Amino acid sequence: MVVWPSVARYTLGKLLGQLFAIQIGFYIFTLGNLIALAAIPAGLLLYFWRAGTGLCYRLTDRRVMEMRFGRVRSSISLDDFDSIRVEQGRSQVWYQAGDLVFLNGDKEVFRLESVCHPESFRHTCLKSRVARASVKQVLDREAATV
């Protein structure tokens, strides 16, 4: 599974996210929505900048990786964490993004910044971790009986 970081990862994106979240007004005519309309060119620039960086997050059956142009920048094995926490800053709320913090006990061991729809990716990572542990347990039991 591959996900791409939100534009909330960048300074301009964070600023725009905070402005877009302003709820002064009524119905759909809020100040934030009007700013969003005016900021369409900046949003397009951010979107294509994000695509041009080649940054993505990839989940395999063995690890979670942060990749840039197909090369692994950092990764964590599915065996090296026991929980994942979602941290959502004020600037990420409008984008429905958040940081995934991988924990081993109470210690942070890995972080993915500004993941789009972080709860979905979090659940998928945890399910993959459980599946890997189950397969590993069966293989270890098989090896012990031989």
N, CA, C and O atoms as a MOPAC input file, in Angstrom:
PM7 MOZYME 1SCF
protein

 N      0.85300 1    -1.16500 1     0.00000 1
 C      0.00000 1     0.00000 1     0.00000 1
 C      0.90500 1     1.23600 1     0.00000 1
 O      1.90000 1     1.29000 1     0.72300 1
 N      0.55200 1     2.20300 1    -0.80400 1
 C      1.32300 1     3.43200 1    -0.90400 1
 C      0.40800 1     4.61000 1    -0.60400 1
 O     -0.70300 1     4.69000 1    -1.12600 1
 N      0.88200 1     5.52600 1     0.24200 1
 C      0.17100 1     6.78100 1     0.49300 1
 C      1.16800 1     7.92100 1     0.32500 1
 O      2.37500 1     7.74400 1     0.49100 1
 N      0.64300 1     9.08100 1    -0.00400 1
 C      1.47400 1    10.25400 1    -0.20900 1
 C      1.19700 1    11.24600 1     0.89800 1
 O      0.07200 1    11.32000 1     1.39200 1
 N      2.20200 1    12.01100 1     1.29800 1
 C      1.97100 1    13.01000 1     2.34200 1
 C      1.07400 1    14.12600 1     1.82300 1
 O      1.03900 1    14.41300 1     0.62600 1
 N      0.36900 1    14.73200 1     2.72500 1
 C     -0.49500 1    15.86100 1     2.40900 1
 C      0.34900 1    17.10700 1     2.16600 1
 O      1.51900 1    17.16000 1     2.54700 1
 N     -0.25200 1    18.10500 1     1.52900 1
 C      0.45100 1    19.38500 1     1.36900 1
 C      0.61900 1    20.07000 1     2.71600 1
 O      1.35100 1    21.05400 1     2.81700 1
 N     -0.04100 1    19.57500 1     3.74800 1
 C      0.11400 1    20.12000 1     5.10200 1
 C      1.52200 1    19.87100 1     5.63900 1
 O      1.86800 1    20.36500 1     6.71200 1
 N      2.31900 1    19.12600 1     4.92100 1
 C      3.70800 1    18.87100 1     5.31500 1
 C      4.57900 1    20.11500 1     5.14800 1
 O      5.59400 1    20.26200 1     5.83000 1
 N      4.18700 1    20.99800 1     4.25100 1
 C      4.99000 1    22.16600 1     3.90400 1
 C      4.51700 1    23.41000 1     4.64900 1
 O      3.35200 1    23.49600 1     5.03900 1
 N      5.39800 1    24.35500 1     4.84500 1
 C      5.09100 1    25.56400 1     5.61400 1
 C      3.91300 1    26.33000 1     5.02600 1
 O      3.01400 1    26.73800 1     5.76100 1
 N      3.90600 1    26.53100 1     3.71700 1
 C      2.79000 1    27.23600 1     3.07700 1
 C      1.49700 1    26.45000 1     3.24900 1
 O      0.44000 1    27.03500 1     3.48500 1
 N      1.57500 1    25.14600 1     3.13300 1
 C      0.39300 1    24.30800 1     3.32800 1
 C     -0.15300 1    24.40400 1     4.74400 1
 O     -1.36700 1    24.42100 1     4.94900 1
 N      0.74700 1    24.46800 1     5.72100 1
 C      0.32300 1    24.60100 1     7.11800 1
 C     -0.38300 1    25.93500 1     7.33800 1
 O     -1.41900 1    25.99600 1     7.99900 1
 N      0.18200 1    26.99300 1     6.78300 1
 C     -0.42900 1    28.31200 1     6.91000 1
 C     -1.80800 1    28.33700 1     6.25300 1
 O     -2.77400 1    28.82000 1     6.84300 1
 N     -1.89100 1    27.81800 1     5.04100 1
 C     -3.18000 1    27.79200 1     4.34200 1
 C     -4.19700 1    26.93100 1     5.07900 1
 O     -5.37100 1    27.29600 1     5.14800 1
 N     -3.77500 1    25.80400 1     5.62700 1
 C     -4.68100 1    24.93300 1     6.37400 1
 C     -5.30800 1    25.63800 1     7.56200 1
 O     -6.49400 1    25.46200 1     7.84400 1
 N     -4.51100 1    26.43800 1     8.25900 1
 C     -5.04900 1    27.20100 1     9.39100 1
 C     -6.03000 1    28.25900 1     8.91200 1
 O     -7.05800 1    28.48300 1     9.55100 1
 N     -5.72400 1    28.91700 1     7.78800 1
 C     -6.63200 1    29.93200 1     7.25900 1
 C     -7.92800 1    29.30900 1     6.73700 1
 O     -9.00700 1    29.86100 1     6.95100 1
 N     -7.83000 1    28.17700 1     6.06000 1
 C     -9.01700 1    27.51700 1     5.50400 1
 C     -9.96500 1    27.04200 1     6.59600 1
 O    -11.16400 1    26.90800 1     6.35400 1
 N     -9.45000 1    26.78900 1     7.78400 1
 C    -10.26400 1    26.26900 1     8.88300 1
 C    -11.04500 1    27.35100 1     9.62200 1
 O    -11.80600 1    27.03400 1    10.53600 1
 N    -10.87900 1    28.61200 1     9.25400 1
 C    -11.60800 1    29.69900 1     9.91800 1
 C    -13.09900 1    29.56500 1     9.62000 1
 O    -13.50100 1    29.54700 1     8.45700 1
 N    -13.91100 1    29.47100 1    10.65800 1
 C    -15.34100 1    29.21000 1    10.50200 1
 C    -16.21300 1    30.44800 1    10.70800 1
 O    -17.40000 1    30.30700 1    11.00200 1
 N    -15.67300 1    31.63300 1    10.56700 1
 C    -16.46800 1    32.85300 1    10.71800 1
 C    -17.33400 1    33.01100 1     9.47800 1
 O    -16.82500 1    33.01400 1     8.35700 1
 N    -18.63400 1    33.14200 1     9.67600 1
 C    -19.57800 1    33.26200 1     8.56300 1
 C    -20.74700 1    32.32200 1     8.78900 1
 O    -20.98300 1    31.87400 1     9.91200 1
 N    -21.47500 1    32.02400 1     7.73200 1
 C    -22.62700 1    31.13100 1     7.85900 1
 C    -22.69600 1    30.19800 1     6.65600 1
 O    -22.24500 1    30.52200 1     5.55800 1
 N    -23.28100 1    29.02200 1     6.90700 1
 C    -23.46700 1    27.97400 1     5.90400 1
 C    -22.12400 1    27.69100 1     5.22900 1
 O    -21.14400 1    27.42100 1     5.92300 1
 N    -22.05000 1    27.74500 1     3.90200 1
 C    -20.77600 1    27.50700 1     3.22800 1
 C    -19.99900 1    28.79800 1     2.99500 1
 O    -18.87000 1    28.76700 1     2.50600 1
 N    -20.59000 1    29.90900 1     3.33500 1
 C    -19.95500 1    31.20800 1     3.11300 1
 C    -19.13900 1    31.62900 1     4.33500 1
 O    -19.42200 1    32.64000 1     4.97800 1
 N    -18.12700 1    30.82700 1     4.63300 1
 C    -17.24700 1    31.15100 1     5.75300 1
 C    -16.00200 1    31.84900 1     5.21800 1
 O    -15.68300 1    31.76100 1     4.03200 1
 N    -15.32100 1    32.53000 1     6.09600 1
 C    -14.09500 1    33.21200 1     5.71500 1
 C    -13.05900 1    32.21000 1     5.19800 1
 O    -12.34800 1    32.48000 1     4.23000 1
 N    -12.98700 1    31.06000 1     5.85300 1
 C    -12.04000 1    30.02400 1     5.42700 1
 C    -12.30900 1    29.53500 1     4.02000 1
 O    -11.37400 1    29.34400 1     3.24300 1
 N    -13.57800 1    29.32700 1     3.67700 1
 C    -13.92200 1    28.87000 1     2.32700 1
 C    -13.61300 1    29.94300 1     1.28400 1
 O    -13.17600 1    29.62600 1     0.17800 1
 N    -13.83800 1    31.20200 1     1.63100 1
 C    -13.51600 1    32.28200 1     0.69700 1
 C    -12.00800 1    32.39700 1     0.47600 1
 O    -11.54900 1    32.64700 1    -0.63800 1
 N    -11.25100 1    32.21100 1     1.54700 1
 C     -9.78500 1    32.20800 1     1.41400 1
 C     -9.34800 1    31.02600 1     0.55600 1
 O     -8.42900 1    31.15000 1    -0.25300 1
 N    -10.00900 1    29.87400 1     0.73100 1
 C     -9.67500 1    28.68800 1    -0.06900 1
 C     -9.89000 1    28.95900 1    -1.55800 1
 O     -9.06900 1    28.56200 1    -2.38400 1
 N    -10.97200 1    29.62300 1    -1.89900 1
 C    -11.20700 1    29.97100 1    -3.29800 1
 C    -10.12400 1    30.89100 1    -3.84100 1
 O     -9.63500 1    30.70100 1    -4.95400 1
 N     -9.75700 1    31.88100 1    -3.05300 1
 C     -8.73200 1    32.82800 1    -3.48800 1
 C     -7.35200 1    32.16700 1    -3.57300 1
 O     -6.49300 1    32.62500 1    -4.32700 1
 N     -7.13700 1    31.10300 1    -2.80900 1
 C     -5.81700 1    30.46600 1    -2.73900 1
 C     -5.66800 1    29.27900 1    -3.68500 1
 O     -4.71100 1    28.51400 1    -3.56400 1
 N     -6.59000 1    29.11200 1    -4.61600 1
 C     -6.49400 1    27.97900 1    -5.54100 1
 C     -5.14900 1    27.94000 1    -6.27000 1
 O     -4.56500 1    26.86100 1    -6.36900 1
 N     -4.62700 1    29.05700 1    -6.78500 1
 C     -3.30900 1    28.98100 1    -7.44500 1
 C     -2.20400 1    28.48300 1    -6.51400 1
 O     -1.35800 1    27.68900 1    -6.92500 1
 N     -2.20700 1    28.94300 1    -5.26600 1
 C     -1.19400 1    28.48100 1    -4.30700 1
 C     -1.39600 1    26.99600 1    -4.01200 1
 O     -0.42200 1    26.25700 1    -3.86700 1
 N     -2.64200 1    26.55800 1    -3.92400 1
 C     -2.93000 1    25.14700 1    -3.68900 1
 C     -2.44400 1    24.26700 1    -4.82800 1
 O     -1.89800 1    23.18800 1    -4.59800 1
 N     -2.64200 1    24.72400 1    -6.05200 1
 C     -2.14600 1    23.96900 1    -7.20400 1
 C     -0.62400 1    23.88500 1    -7.20100 1
 O     -0.04400 1    22.84000 1    -7.49500 1
 N      0.01100 1    25.00600 1    -6.86400 1
 C      1.47000 1    25.01700 1    -6.77400 1
 C      1.95500 1    24.00100 1    -5.73400 1
 O      2.89500 1    23.24800 1    -5.98900 1
 N      1.31600 1    23.98500 1    -4.57500 1
 C      1.68400 1    23.02800 1    -3.52600 1
 C      1.46300 1    21.59000 1    -3.97200 1
 O      2.29700 1    20.72000 1    -3.72300 1
 N      0.34200 1    21.34500 1    -4.62900 1
 C      0.01900 1    19.98500 1    -5.07500 1
 C      1.09500 1    19.47300 1    -6.03800 1
 O      1.60300 1    18.36400 1    -5.87500 1
 N      1.43600 1    20.27900 1    -7.03100 1
 C      2.43600 1    19.82800 1    -8.00000 1
 C      3.83800 1    19.79900 1    -7.39800 1
 O      4.66400 1    18.98200 1    -7.80700 1
 N      4.11900 1    20.67000 1    -6.43900 1
 C      5.39600 1    20.61400 1    -5.72800 1
 C      5.50300 1    19.29600 1    -4.96700 1
 O      6.54000 1    18.63200 1    -4.99400 1
 N      4.41600 1    18.92500 1    -4.28900 1
 C      4.39400 1    17.66600 1    -3.53600 1
 C      4.62600 1    16.48900 1    -4.46800 1
 O      5.40400 1    15.58600 1    -4.15900 1
 N      3.94700 1    16.50200 1    -5.61200 1
 C      4.10900 1    15.41000 1    -6.57100 1
 C      5.53800 1    15.38100 1    -7.11800 1
 O      6.07800 1    14.30600 1    -7.38000 1
 N      6.14700 1    16.54600 1    -7.29000 1
 C      7.49400 1    16.62700 1    -7.83300 1
 C      8.58400 1    16.18700 1    -6.87200 1
 O      9.70100 1    15.89100 1    -7.29800 1
 N      8.27500 1    16.14000 1    -5.57400 1
 C      9.29000 1    15.72000 1    -4.61000 1
 C      9.49900 1    14.21400 1    -4.60700 1
 O     10.52800 1    13.73200 1    -4.13300 1
 N      8.53700 1    13.47100 1    -5.13100 1
 C      8.68000 1    12.02200 1    -5.20000 1
 C      8.58300 1    11.31800 1    -3.86200 1
 O      8.96400 1    10.15300 1    -3.75300 1
 N      8.08100 1    11.99800 1    -2.83700 1
 C      8.01000 1    11.42200 1    -1.49800 1
 C      6.73500 1    10.60100 1    -1.33900 1
 O      5.64900 1    11.05700 1    -1.69500 1
 N      6.87000 1     9.40100 1    -0.80800 1
 C      5.69600 1     8.58000 1    -0.51700 1
 C      6.00400 1     7.66800 1     0.67000 1
 O      7.16100 1     7.47700 1     1.04400 1
 N      4.94600 1     7.11400 1     1.24900 1
 C      5.06300 1     6.17300 1     2.34600 1
 C      4.53200 1     4.83600 1     1.86100 1
 O      3.42800 1     4.77300 1     1.32100 1
 N      5.29600 1     3.76600 1     2.04300 1
 C      4.93000 1     2.45100 1     1.51600 1
 C      4.89100 1     1.42400 1     2.63700 1
 O      5.80200 1     1.34500 1     3.46100 1
 N      3.82700 1     0.64700 1     2.65200 1
 C      3.67400 1    -0.45700 1     3.59200 1
 C      3.84100 1    -1.75400 1     2.82000 1
 O      3.13300 1    -1.99400 1     1.84200 1
 N      4.77400 1    -2.59100 1     3.25500 1
 C      4.94600 1    -3.91200 1     2.65800 1
 C      4.61600 1    -4.95800 1     3.71700 1
 O      4.18000 1    -4.61400 1     4.81600 1
 N      4.81700 1    -6.20600 1     3.39900 1
 C      4.53600 1    -7.26700 1     4.36400 1
 C      5.62800 1    -7.37400 1     5.43000 1
 O      5.50600 1    -8.18100 1     6.35200 1
 N      6.68900 1    -6.57900 1     5.32000 1
 C      7.78500 1    -6.64400 1     6.28100 1
 C      8.06000 1    -5.33300 1     7.00900 1
 O      8.53200 1    -5.34600 1     8.14600 1
 N      7.76600 1    -4.18100 1     6.35600 1
 C      8.12800 1    -2.91400 1     6.96800 1
 C      7.31500 1    -1.75200 1     6.41200 1
 O      6.59200 1    -1.88200 1     5.42400 1
 N      7.46000 1    -0.61200 1     7.08500 1
 C      6.88400 1     0.65300 1     6.64100 1
 C      8.06200 1     1.52600 1     6.22900 1
 O      9.02800 1     1.67300 1     6.97700 1
 N      7.97500 1     2.10800 1     5.02700 1
 C      9.10700 1     2.86300 1     4.50300 1
 C      8.69500 1     4.27300 1     4.10100 1
 O      7.57800 1     4.50500 1     3.63900 1
 N      9.62000 1     5.20600 1     4.28700 1
 C      9.49400 1     6.53300 1     3.70800 1
 C     10.43100 1     6.53800 1     2.50900 1
 O     11.63300 1     6.31000 1     2.64800 1
 N      9.87000 1     6.80100 1     1.32600 1
 C     10.64600 1     6.70300 1     0.09900 1
 C     10.64800 1     8.03400 1    -0.65200 1
 O      9.69700 1     8.81200 1    -0.57400 1
 N     11.72200 1     8.27400 1    -1.37100 1
 C     11.81200 1     9.44300 1    -2.24900 1
 C     12.36400 1     8.95900 1    -3.58200 1
 O     13.47300 1     8.42800 1    -3.65100 1
 N     11.58300 1     9.14500 1    -4.63400 1
 C     11.94500 1     8.70300 1    -5.98800 1
 C     12.37000 1     7.23400 1    -6.00400 1
 O     13.35400 1     6.87300 1    -6.64900 1
 N     11.62200 1     6.39000 1    -5.28900 1
 C     11.86200 1     4.95900 1    -5.30000 1
 C     12.97600 1     4.46900 1    -4.39800 1
 O     13.21800 1     3.26400 1    -4.32400 1
 N     13.65900 1     5.36900 1    -3.71300 1
 C     14.73700 1     4.97100 1    -2.80600 1
 C     14.26700 1     5.13000 1    -1.36000 1
 O     13.61000 1     6.11000 1    -1.00800 1
 N     14.61200 1     4.15900 1    -0.54400 1
 C     14.20800 1     4.17700 1     0.86100 1
 C     15.03700 1     5.20600 1     1.62100 1
 O     16.26700 1     5.14100 1     1.62500 1
 N     14.36100 1     6.15500 1     2.26400 1
 C     15.03700 1     7.15600 1     3.10200 1
 C     15.13300 1     6.66600 1     4.53600 1
 O     16.17000 1     6.80800 1     5.18400 1
 N     14.03400 1     6.08400 1     5.02700 1
 C     14.01400 1     5.52300 1     6.37700 1
 C     12.91300 1     4.47900 1     6.41800 1
 O     11.99000 1     4.49900 1     5.60400 1
 N     13.01900 1     3.57100 1     7.37000 1
 C     12.00300 1     2.51500 1     7.47400 1
 C     11.98800 1     1.94100 1     8.88400 1
 O     12.89100 1     2.16200 1     9.69000 1
 N     10.92400 1     1.19900 1     9.14000 1
 C     10.79900 1     0.47800 1    10.40300 1
 C     10.17800 1    -0.88300 1    10.10600 1
 O      9.22600 1    -0.98700 1     9.33300 1
 N     10.71700 1    -1.90700 1    10.71700 1
 C     10.17300 1    -3.25400 1    10.57100 1
 C      8.83700 1    -3.34600 1    11.30800 1
 O      8.62000 1    -2.64800 1    12.29900 1
 N      7.95800 1    -4.19600 1    10.82700 1
 C      6.67200 1    -4.38700 1    11.49700 1
 C      6.84500 1    -5.02100 1    12.87700 1
 O      5.91900 1    -5.00700 1    13.68800 1
 N      8.02500 1    -5.57300 1    13.14300 1
 C      8.30100 1    -6.18000 1    14.44800 1
 C      8.80700 1    -5.16500 1    15.47600 1
 O      8.88000 1    -5.47700 1    16.66500 1
 N      9.15700 1    -3.95400 1    15.03100 1
 C      9.84600 1    -2.99900 1    15.89800 1
 C      8.94900 1    -1.98000 1    16.59000 1
 O      9.45700 1    -1.04400 1    17.20900 1
 N      7.64100 1    -2.13400 1    16.50300 1
 C      6.72800 1    -1.22000 1    17.20000 1
 C      5.54200 1    -2.01500 1    17.71500 1
 O      5.23800 1    -3.09600 1    17.21100 1
 N      4.87200 1    -1.46400 1    18.72900 1
 C      3.69600 1    -2.15700 1    19.25600 1
 C      2.41700 1    -1.33900 1    19.17900 1
 O      1.32700 1    -1.87800 1    19.37200 1
 N      2.53400 1    -0.04800 1    18.90200 1
 C      1.33200 1     0.77700 1    18.73200 1
 C      1.64800 1     1.96600 1    17.83500 1
 O      2.80700 1     2.31000 1    17.60300 1
 N      0.58000 1     2.58100 1    17.34100 1
 C      0.72000 1     3.75200 1    16.48500 1
 C     -0.26000 1     4.80200 1    16.98700 1
 O     -1.44400 1     4.52800 1    17.18400 1
 N      0.25600 1     6.00700 1    17.18800 1
 C     -0.57900 1     7.11600 1    17.64000 1
 C     -0.70800 1     8.12000 1    16.49700 1
 O      0.24600 1     8.35700 1    15.75600 1
 N     -1.89900 1     8.70800 1    16.36200 1
 C     -2.11900 1     9.76100 1    15.36700 1
 C     -2.07300 1    11.10000 1    16.08200 1
 O     -2.80200 1    11.32100 1    17.04900 1
 N     -1.21600 1    11.98900 1    15.60400 1
 C     -1.14800 1    13.35300 1    16.12300 1
 C     -1.59900 1    14.28500 1    15.01500 1
 O     -1.04900 1    14.26900 1    13.91400 1
 N     -2.60500 1    15.09700 1    15.31400 1
 C     -3.14000 1    16.00500 1    14.30900 1
 C     -3.01700 1    17.43800 1    14.79800 1
 O     -3.63500 1    17.82600 1    15.79000 1
 N     -2.20900 1    18.21900 1    14.08900 1
 C     -2.03100 1    19.61800 1    14.42800 1
 C     -3.15000 1    20.47700 1    13.86300 1
 O     -3.93100 1    20.02600 1    13.02600 1
 N     -3.21900 1    21.71400 1    14.32500 1
 C     -4.26900 1    22.63200 1    13.84500 1
 C     -4.21500 1    22.80900 1    12.33900 1
 O     -5.25500 1    22.92800 1    11.69100 1
 N     -3.02700 1    22.82700 1    11.78000 1
 C     -2.89100 1    23.06100 1    10.35000 1
 C     -3.24100 1    21.83000 1     9.51500 1
 O     -3.37200 1    21.93800 1     8.29600 1
 N     -3.39300 1    20.67300 1    10.13800 1
 C     -3.67900 1    19.44200 1     9.40300 1
 C     -5.15800 1    19.07400 1     9.40000 1
 O     -5.57700 1    18.22900 1     8.60900 1
 N     -5.94300 1    19.68100 1    10.25500 1
 C     -7.34900 1    19.31300 1    10.39900 1
 C     -8.11200 1    19.51600 1     9.09400 1
 O     -8.84900 1    18.62700 1     8.66600 1
 N     -7.94600 1    20.66000 1     8.46700 1
 C     -8.69200 1    20.95900 1     7.24600 1
 C     -8.35700 1    19.97700 1     6.13800 1
 O     -9.21400 1    19.64700 1     5.31900 1
 N     -7.11300 1    19.50500 1     6.10500 1
 C     -6.66100 1    18.56700 1     5.07400 1
 C     -7.00800 1    17.11800 1     5.40900 1
 O     -6.76700 1    16.22800 1     4.59300 1
 N     -7.56100 1    16.86800 1     6.57200 1
 C     -7.81500 1    15.50700 1     7.07000 1
 C     -6.52400 1    14.69300 1     7.04400 1
 O     -6.48800 1    13.56900 1     6.54400 1
 N     -5.47000 1    15.28600 1     7.59200 1
 C     -4.15300 1    14.66100 1     7.63100 1
 C     -3.67800 1    14.61200 1     9.08000 1
 O     -4.26600 1    15.23600 1     9.96300 1
 N     -2.61300 1    13.86700 1     9.30400 1
 C     -2.03000 1    13.79000 1    10.63700 1
 C     -0.71100 1    13.05200 1    10.59100 1
 O     -0.39700 1    12.38700 1     9.60400 1
 N      0.05700 1    13.16700 1    11.65200 1
 C      1.32800 1    12.45600 1    11.77400 1
 C      1.08300 1    11.10000 1    12.41600 1
 O      0.33400 1    10.99200 1    13.38700 1
 N      1.71400 1    10.06800 1    11.87100 1
 C      1.66200 1     8.74300 1    12.48800 1
 C      2.93500 1     8.55600 1    13.30200 1
 O      4.04500 1     8.62800 1    12.77400 1
 N      2.75800 1     8.31800 1    14.58100 1
 C      3.89300 1     8.13200 1    15.49300 1
 C      3.91800 1     6.65900 1    15.90100 1
 O      2.99800 1     6.17500 1    16.56100 1
 N      4.96700 1     5.95800 1    15.50500 1
 C      5.12300 1     4.54300 1    15.81800 1
 C      5.83200 1     4.43800 1    17.16000 1
 O      6.89800 1     5.02200 1    17.35900 1
 N      5.22700 1     3.68600 1    18.08100 1
 C      5.73800 1     3.59800 1    19.44800 1
 C      6.12900 1     2.16400 1    19.78600 1
 O      5.48500 1     1.20400 1    19.36300 1
 N      7.19400 1     2.05200 1    20.55400 1
 C      7.58100 1     0.78800 1    21.15900 1
 C      7.56600 1     1.04600 1    22.65300 1
 O      8.49800 1     1.63900 1    23.19700 1
 N      6.51200 1     0.60300 1    23.31500 1
 C      6.27100 1     1.00800 1    24.69700 1
 C      5.79400 1     2.45100 1    24.66400 1
 O      4.80900 1     2.77500 1    23.99900 1
 N      6.50100 1     3.31700 1    25.38800 1
 C      6.18000 1     4.75000 1    25.35600 1
 C      7.18500 1     5.53400 1    24.51200 1
 O      7.10500 1     6.76000 1    24.42900 1
 N      8.11400 1     4.84200 1    23.89600 1
 C      9.18600 1     5.49900 1    23.16100 1
 C      8.84200 1     5.60600 1    21.67400 1
 O      8.45900 1     4.62300 1    21.04000 1
 N      8.98600 1     6.82400 1    21.13000 1
 C      8.77200 1     7.03400 1    19.69300 1
 C      9.94700 1     6.45300 1    18.92700 1
 O     11.09900 1     6.80700 1    19.17800 1
 N      9.64800 1     5.54600 1    17.97800 1
 C     10.71200 1     4.91200 1    17.20300 1
 C     10.67900 1     5.30800 1    15.72600 1
 O     11.65700 1     5.08500 1    15.01300 1
 N      9.57300 1     5.89100 1    15.25300 1
 C      9.45100 1     6.25600 1    13.84100 1
 C      8.28400 1     7.22200 1    13.69900 1
 O      7.33600 1     7.18000 1    14.48300 1
 N      8.35700 1     8.09700 1    12.69100 1
 C      7.28800 1     9.07500 1    12.46500 1
 C      7.10100 1     9.29900 1    10.97200 1
 O      8.06500 1     9.46900 1    10.22600 1
 N      5.83600 1     9.29500 1    10.55200 1
 C      5.47700 1     9.67700 1     9.18900 1
 C      4.68200 1    10.97100 1     9.28500 1
 O      3.66000 1    11.02400 1     9.96800 1
 N      5.14400 1    12.01100 1     8.60600 1
 C      4.52900 1    13.32900 1     8.72400 1
 C      3.41200 1    13.53800 1     7.70400 1
 O      3.53400 1    13.16000 1     6.53900 1
 N      2.32900 1    14.14400 1     8.16700 1
 C      1.21900 1    14.61200 1     7.32800 1
 C      0.67100 1    13.53900 1     6.39400 1
 O      0.56500 1    13.75800 1     5.18800 1
 N      0.32500 1    12.39300 1     6.94300 1
 C     -0.28200 1    11.31800 1     6.16700 1
 C     -1.74900 1    11.66900 1     5.90900 1
 O     -2.47600 1    12.03500 1     6.83300 1
 N     -2.17700 1    11.55600 1     4.65500 1
 C     -3.58500 1    11.77800 1     4.32700 1
 C     -4.41600 1    10.64400 1     4.92400 1
 O     -4.04000 1     9.47800 1     4.80600 1
 N     -5.52400 1    10.96700 1     5.55400 1
 C     -6.40800 1     9.99200 1     6.19900 1
 C     -5.59700 1     9.03200 1     7.07800 1
 O     -5.53400 1     7.83500 1     6.79600 1
 N     -4.98800 1     9.54700 1     8.12400 1
 C     -4.04800 1     8.75000 1     8.91700 1
 C     -4.67500 1     7.55500 1     9.62500 1
 O     -3.99800 1     6.54700 1     9.82700 1
 N     -5.93600 1     7.63500 1    10.00400 1
 C     -6.56200 1     6.50500 1    10.70900 1
 C     -6.61400 1     5.26000 1     9.82700 1
 O     -6.38200 1     4.15000 1    10.30700 1
 N     -6.91500 1     5.43600 1     8.54800 1
 C     -6.97200 1     4.29500 1     7.62900 1
 C     -5.61000 1     3.62800 1     7.50400 1
 O     -5.50000 1     2.40500 1     7.58300 1
 N     -4.56800 1     4.44200 1     7.31000 1
 C     -3.22900 1     3.88200 1     7.16500 1
 C     -2.76000 1     3.26900 1     8.47800 1
 O     -2.06700 1     2.25100 1     8.47300 1
 N     -3.12200 1     3.86600 1     9.57900 1
 C     -2.77300 1     3.33800 1    10.90600 1
 C     -3.36100 1     1.93600 1    11.09000 1
 O     -2.65700 1     1.01000 1    11.49200 1
 N     -4.65600 1     1.78800 1    10.79300 1
 C     -5.31000 1     0.47900 1    10.94400 1
 C     -4.69200 1    -0.55900 1    10.01700 1
 O     -4.52400 1    -1.71600 1    10.40400 1
 N     -4.35500 1    -0.15900 1     8.80900 1
 C     -3.73800 1    -1.09600 1     7.86700 1
 C     -2.36300 1    -1.53500 1     8.36500 1
 O     -2.01700 1    -2.71200 1     8.26500 1
 N     -1.58200 1    -0.60400 1     8.89600 1
 C     -0.26600 1    -0.95300 1     9.44600 1
 C     -0.39200 1    -1.91700 1    10.62300 1
 O      0.36800 1    -2.88100 1    10.72400 1
 N     -1.35200 1    -1.65800 1    11.51100 1
 C     -1.54200 1    -2.53800 1    12.66600 1
 C     -2.02100 1    -3.92200 1    12.24500 1
 O     -1.58900 1    -4.92400 1    12.81600 1
 N     -2.90500 1    -3.99300 1    11.25600 1
 C     -3.35800 1    -5.30200 1    10.75500 1
 C     -2.21000 1    -6.06500 1    10.10500 1
 O     -2.09300 1    -7.27800 1    10.27800 1
 N     -1.36500 1    -5.36400 1     9.36300 1
 C     -0.20400 1    -6.01300 1     8.74500 1
 C      0.75800 1    -6.51800 1     9.80500 1
 O      1.35300 1    -7.58400 1     9.65500 1
 N      0.91000 1    -5.75400 1    10.87300 1
 C      1.78900 1    -6.16000 1    11.97000 1
 C      1.27700 1    -7.44100 1    12.62300 1
 O      2.05400 1    -8.35600 1    12.89600 1
 N     -0.03000 1    -7.50600 1    12.87200 1
 C     -0.63000 1    -8.69700 1    13.48100 1
 C     -0.49700 1    -9.89500 1    12.54100 1
 O     -0.17000 1   -10.99600 1    12.98500 1
 N     -0.74600 1    -9.69000 1    11.25400 1
 C     -0.62800 1   -10.77700 1    10.28200 1
 C      0.80600 1   -11.29700 1    10.22000 1
 O      1.02900 1   -12.50700 1    10.17500 1
 N      1.77400 1   -10.38700 1    10.21600 1
 C      3.18000 1   -10.80500 1    10.18400 1
 C      3.55200 1   -11.60300 1    11.43100 1
 O      4.23900 1   -12.62000 1    11.34100 1
 N      3.09900 1   -11.14300 1    12.58400 1
 C      3.39500 1   -11.85600 1    13.83100 1
 C      2.77600 1   -13.25100 1    13.81300 1
 O      3.39700 1   -14.20800 1    14.27500 1
 N      1.56700 1   -13.37300 1    13.28700 1
 C      0.89900 1   -14.68000 1    13.22400 1
 C      1.63800 1   -15.62700 1    12.29800 1
 O      1.84500 1   -16.79000 1    12.64500 1
 N      2.03600 1   -15.15800 1    11.13800 1
 C      2.77000 1   -15.99500 1    10.19000 1
 C      4.12200 1   -16.39100 1    10.77600 1
 O      4.54700 1   -17.53800 1    10.64400 1
 N      4.78900 1   -15.45100 1    11.41700 1
 C      6.08600 1   -15.73600 1    12.03300 1
 C      5.95100 1   -16.81000 1    13.11700 1
 O      6.79600 1   -17.69700 1    13.24100 1
 N      4.87800 1   -16.71000 1    13.89400 1
 C      4.64500 1   -17.69300 1    14.94700 1
 C      4.41900 1   -19.08700 1    14.35900 1
 O      4.95300 1   -20.06800 1    14.87700 1
 N      3.64200 1   -19.18300 1    13.29200 1
 C      3.39400 1   -20.47400 1    12.64500 1
 C      4.68600 1   -21.03500 1    12.06100 1
 O      4.96600 1   -22.22400 1    12.21000 1
 N      5.46800 1   -20.20100 1    11.40500 1
 C      6.72800 1   -20.66600 1    10.82400 1
 C      7.71100 1   -21.11800 1    11.89900 1
 O      8.42400 1   -22.10300 1    11.70700 1
 N      7.75700 1   -20.41700 1    13.02000 1
 C      8.63000 1   -20.81900 1    14.12200 1
 C      8.17700 1   -22.15500 1    14.70900 1
 O      9.00800 1   -22.99800 1    15.04900 1
 N      6.87300 1   -22.34800 1    14.82800 1
 C      6.33600 1   -23.61300 1    15.34700 1
 C      6.65100 1   -24.74900 1    14.38800 1
 O      6.99600 1   -25.84400 1    14.83000 1
 N      6.53900 1   -24.51100 1    13.06600 1
 C      6.87800 1   -25.50000 1    12.05300 1
 C      8.34700 1   -25.87800 1    12.14700 1
 O      8.69300 1   -27.05800 1    12.09500 1
 N      9.20200 1   -24.88700 1    12.28300 1
 C     10.64100 1   -25.13600 1    12.34000 1
 C     11.01600 1   -25.92000 1    13.59600 1
 O     11.95300 1   -26.71900 1    13.57600 1
 N     10.28900 1   -25.69400 1    14.67900 1
 C     10.58200 1   -26.38900 1    15.93400 1
 C     10.19400 1   -27.86900 1    15.85600 1
 O     10.80300 1   -28.70100 1    16.52800 1
 N      9.19800 1   -28.20200 1    15.05100 1
 C      8.74900 1   -29.60200 1    14.96000 1
 C      9.60500 1   -30.41300 1    13.99300 1
 O      9.55100 1   -31.64300 1    14.01200 1
 N     10.38500 1   -29.75800 1    13.15900 1
 C     11.20500 1   -30.47500 1    12.17600 1
 C     12.51000 1   -30.89400 1    12.77000 1
 O     13.32800 1   -31.51000 1    12.08700 1

